[in-house]
Amino acid sequence: MINIRQLVTWSVLVFTPLFSTMSFGSTTDSQEIEVIEVTGKRPVSFFKKLVNSAELNFYELYNDITTNRKFKVECKQVARHSFSRIKERKCVPAFASIAMFEQMDLINSLRAPSEYLGRNPLYLPVPRSRLKVATDDYSEQQLNNIIEHLKTNPKLLERYNKLVEARNLYQERLELDEK
């Protein structure tokens, strides 16, 4: 009597090469090879982080180079609006904070002392139009300072170019989503 185990083993050894040549055949140039293309795109957050990194690098070097303290720029996470936990990144020059406090002092110095005792808040909000007037002159001076440093410092110019490139990539990615 033939052992079933031996029969199966012999049949596998004999029929496997036969079936493998039948099913796959020999590879020839006439066969088409299926090509699968996968396309993807990086998320917007990737490009936003690229811009944030480039801004941080640029302003870090600029702050080291510039001698005027009012022109130094600080980048930080701030709430989008009051009573919000959603934060956004803003880069603000020092003169903007200085102008805000100067305008607050000016507005509050014009108030009568009796107003501090009433229902009015201790510090009145500063209108944006007053802030714009107060910061326009400093903004122009800072821009001239940046241009002067870009002309004299090649490392700062290189970082500025990377910042511009990162912003352009971010903008292109945003436009791609709009289509």
C-alpha positions in Angstrom: 0.0 0.0 0.0 1.3 3.4 -0.9 1.6 5.9 1.8 -0.5 9.0 1.2 2.2 11.2 2.6 4.7 9.9 0.0 2.1 10.2 -2.8 1.5 13.9 -2.0 5.2 14.7 -1.7 5.9 13.0 -5.2 3.0 14.7 -6.8 4.1 18.1 -5.5 7.7 17.5 -6.7 6.5 16.5 -10.2 3.6 18.9 -10.8 5.0 22.1 -9.3 7.5 22.8 -12.1 4.8 21.9 -14.7 2.2 24.2 -13.3 4.6 27.1 -12.7 5.7 27.2 -16.3 2.1 26.9 -17.4 0.7 29.7 -15.2 3.5 32.2 -15.6 5.1 31.1 -18.8 8.4 32.6 -19.7 8.9 36.3 -19.4 9.1 38.0 -22.8 9.4 41.6 -24.0 5.9 41.3 -25.5 4.2 41.2 -22.1 3.1 44.5 -20.7 4.1 45.3 -17.2 1.5 47.1 -15.2 2.7 50.4 -13.8 1.0 52.0 -10.8 1.6 55.7 -10.2 1.0 57.2 -6.8 0.8 61.0 -6.5 0.4 62.9 -3.4 0.9 66.3 -2.0 2.3 67.6 1.2 -0.2 69.2 3.7 -0.4 72.9 4.1 0.8 72.6 7.7 4.2 71.4 6.3 4.7 74.6 4.3 3.4 76.7 7.2 6.1 75.2 9.5 8.6 75.9 6.8 7.7 79.5 6.8 7.7 79.7 10.6 11.2 78.2 10.7 12.5 80.5 8.0 11.0 83.6 9.8 12.6 82.5 13.1 16.0 82.1 11.4 15.8 85.4 9.6 14.6 87.5 12.6 17.1 85.8 14.9 20.0 86.9 12.8 18.5 90.3 12.2 18.0 90.8 15.9 21.7 90.0 16.5 22.8 92.4 13.8 20.6 95.4 14.4 21.7 97.9 17.1 18.3 99.7 17.5 16.3 97.9 20.2 13.0 99.3 18.8 13.6 97.4 15.5 14.1 93.9 17.1 11.4 91.5 16.2 9.8 88.9 18.5 7.9 86.0 17.2 5.4 84.3 19.6 2.2 82.4 19.8 -0.7 84.6 20.7 -4.5 84.0 21.0 -6.4 84.9 17.8 -8.7 87.1 19.8 -9.8 87.5 23.4 -11.5 84.5 25.0 -9.9 82.1 22.4 -7.6 79.2 23.1 -6.7 79.1 19.4 -3.2 80.4 19.0 -1.5 81.9 16.0 2.1 82.9 15.4 2.9 86.6 15.1 6.1 88.4 14.6 5.9 91.8 16.2 8.7 94.5 16.2 9.4 96.1 19.6 8.3 99.5 18.5 4.7 98.2 18.1 4.5 97.4 21.8 6.1 100.6 22.7 3.7 102.6 20.5 0.7 100.7 22.1 1.8 101.7 25.6 2.6 105.3 24.6 -0.9 105.7 23.1 -2.5 104.0 26.1 -0.7 106.5 28.4 -1.7 109.4 26.2 -5.4 108.4 26.1 -5.5 107.8 29.8 -3.7 111.0 30.7 -6.4 113.0 28.9 -9.2 111.4 31.1 -10.4 113.2 34.1 -9.6 111.6 37.5 -13.3 111.2 38.2 -13.6 108.8 35.3 -11.3 106.3 37.0 -13.9 106.0 39.8 -16.9 105.4 37.4 -17.9 102.4 35.5 -15.3 103.1 32.7 -12.5 100.6 32.4 -9.2 101.6 33.9 -7.5 101.5 30.4 -9.4 102.5 27.4 -8.7 100.5 24.2 -6.4 102.3 21.7 -8.0 102.8 18.3 -6.2 101.1 15.4 -6.0 104.3 13.5 -4.0 105.9 16.3 -1.6 102.9 16.4 -1.1 103.0 12.6 -0.1 106.6 12.7 2.2 106.0 15.6 3.9 103.0 14.0 4.1 104.1 10.3 7.2 106.2 10.8 9.0 103.4 12.7 7.9 100.8 10.1 9.6 102.8 7.4 12.7 103.3 9.4 12.9 99.5 10.2 12.4 98.7 6.5 15.3 100.9 5.6 17.4 99.3 8.3 16.6 95.8 7.0 17.5 96.8 3.4 20.8 98.3 4.6 21.7 95.1 6.5 20.7 93.0 3.6 23.1 94.9 1.4 26.0 94.5 3.8 25.4 91.0 5.3 25.3 88.1 2.8 24.2 85.6 5.5 21.2 87.7 6.3 20.4 88.0 2.6 20.6 84.2 2.3 18.1 83.7 5.1 15.9 86.4 3.6 15.9 84.5 0.3 15.0 81.3 2.1 12.1 83.1 3.8 10.8 84.4 0.5 11.1 81.0 -1.1 9.2 79.4 1.8 6.4 82.0 1.6 6.1 81.4 -2.1 5.9 77.6 -1.7 3.2 78.1 1.0 1.3 80.5 -1.3 1.5 78.0 -4.2 0.2 75.2 -1.9 -2.7 77.4 -0.8 -3.6 78.2 -4.4 -3.5 74.5 -5.3 -6.1 73.8 -2.6 -8.4 76.5 -4.1 -8.5 74.9 -7.5 
